[in-house]
Amino acid sequence: MDKTSTLNIGTSIGAVADELSESSLQLLQELRSNFDSAFSREPPPGNGRPENFLALKVAGDAYALRVSQISGLYAGRTITMLPSPLPELIGISGFRAQVTPVYDLASLLGYPRASATRWIAVLRHDAPVAVAFEEFDAHLSVTPSQITASDFSSARGRDGSSRLRNAIQAEGAILPIIDLQSLIKDIQQRVDATRTIKER
């Protein structure tokens, strides 16, 4: 059986309506509209302009992702599990007619692998790649004055400090910013290492 036939590549928010409550579906529709607009108009940071972020939780801890590093946010997508030497790889799914590997964000940050991941962020990169996580909280518009340099040498994850760049201070909370480009580089290094071992 062709693996791509199980990917539901053409799935839209409407396709998961049966699995979601009416209020959840309405929220997803509003988020899709807001995010599609944000992704299309995201300005380069700097010059005092606000920057768009996604606030989320990983293993109960708050983090943020830069919208400028994301090409789409999805909920309720089917992920086809695959055997892999990389424990962070959950499997593959389909986004905009592309088969995309989906990695567990908690694992990449050094936490135990999440038992369930409802949300998927597709990253801006030449090759398709996405990360999945448990909880999405909010879409934030953040001014440069709210972004502060922070020391993550004792990060909340086991070994995720190298993937955190600065933090957002908002409403008394601190949200470490996950550097998705650093995550992609780490994933590529692990994939390359796996290939090298196989070739020996």
N, C-alpha and C positions, 0 to 999 in steps of 0.2 A: 504494500500500500504506500502511495506517495505521501511522505511526511507532511508536505505542504498542504495536503488536503485537510489536515486536522487543525490548521492554524487560524481559521476564521479571519482571513486577511481583510475581508471587507467589513468586519464588525464595526458598528458605530455605537454610540450611546444607546440608541433605540434598541439594539440587539440584545442588551443585557437588562431590558426593562423588567422582564419576568423575574429576574433574580433580585431586584431592588424594590424597596418600598417606594411609594409615590413621592414622599418627601425627599428621599435620597436621589431619585431620578431627577426631580426638579433642581436639586442642588448641583448635580452633575451637568445638567444642561446649562445652568448659569455659569458654572466654572469653565465649561468648554468654550462658551462665548467669550468670557473674560480672558482666558488664557490664549485663545487663538488671536485675539486682538493684541494682547501683550507681546506674544511671540513675534508678531508681524511688525510691531512698531518699536521694539526694544531699542533704545538709543545706546550708543557707546557710553560707558560710565565716565564720569569726570565733569569738570566745569560746573560743579555744584548741582547737577541734575539728580533727581531721585532715581534709584535703581530698583527693579522689580525682583522679588525673591519669593520662593515658596517656603513656608514654615511647615515643618513635619516632625514626626517623632520616630525615633529608632530605639527599640527596646525601652520605651518610656521616656527617653531623653530627647530634648528639643534640639533641632538643627535647622539649618536653612540651606537652600539651593539657589544659585543665581539663575534667573530665567534666561539670561543671555547664553547660558551653557546647555539649555534644554530646547528640544524641538517639539515636544509634545508631552502632555500628561493624560493618562488613561486610567480608568478604573474598571474592574470586573473582567479584564481580558483573560482568555484561556491561555495558559502556558503549558506547552507540551514538554513533559519531563524528558531529559536525556541523561544517559550515563556519561560521566565526565571525570577526569582526574582532578579537575578544579572543583573543590567543594563549594565555592561561591556561586557556581553556575547552577541556576534553577532549571533552565531549559530554553526553549525558543518560542517566540510568538510572532504575529504578523502585524506590521504597522505600515500603512501607505504602500502596500504591495511589496514590502521587503521582509524577508525572514530575518528576525533579529534575536541574538542571544540576550537573555535576561539574567542578570546577576542579582544576588541577594545583597542589598545595601548594608544590612546589619553585619553580615559576614565580612564584607569588604572593610568595615570600620573596626573589626576586631571583636564584635559581639558574637554570641551564639547565633546560629542560623534561625531566622524568624520562622515560627510555626505556620504563619499565614501572612501573605502579602497581597493586599487589595489594590494598591496603587503602583503604577509603573511610569517612570519618567524616561523618555527616549532622549538620549544625549546628542548634542551637536557634535558630529564627528564624521570623517570621511567614510568610515565603515560603520554599519549599523550596530548599535550597542544600547542597552537599556538597563536600568536598575529598578528593583522592586522594593517597596517598603510598606509598613503596616498602616501608618496613620498620616493623613494630610490635615493640616490645621487651618492655614489661611494663605492668602496671596497678599504680600506686603509690598508697599512702596516706601523705600528707605532712603533717607538723605545721607550724604557723606558723613555728616556729623554724628550719625547713629552707628557708624561702623568704626570699630576700634580694634587696634592691634592687641592680640591676646596670646598668652603662653599656654600651649596645650601639651606641655611635656608630660603632664599627668592626665591624659585624656580619659574620658569616661569609658570608651571602648578599650580593649586590651592593647591594640597597637595602631589605633587610628589617628594618632596625633599628626603624622606626616601628611595626612589628607585634609587637614583643617587649615583654613586661611582666614584669619581675623574673625570677628564676631559682630553680631547685631545686638545693640542695646535698645530694647523697646518695652515700655510699660513695666519696667522693673525686672525684666527677664533678659538673659543673655543667651543668644542662639549662635553657636559656632557655625561658621560657613564652611560647608564641604566643598573642596576644590575638585570638581568633577573631572577636569583635565588631568589632575594627578591620579585620580582613580582609574581613568582610561589607560594612562601610562603603566600603572601597576598591573592592570589586567593584561595588557599586551606583553609585559615582561613575563608574567606567569604562563601565558599561552606559549611564548617562545621557549621558555624553559622546558615545558612539557614536550614540545616538538623535538627539542634537542635530546631529551632522554629517550624518546621513541626511536630516534635515528641511530642511537648507539647500538 
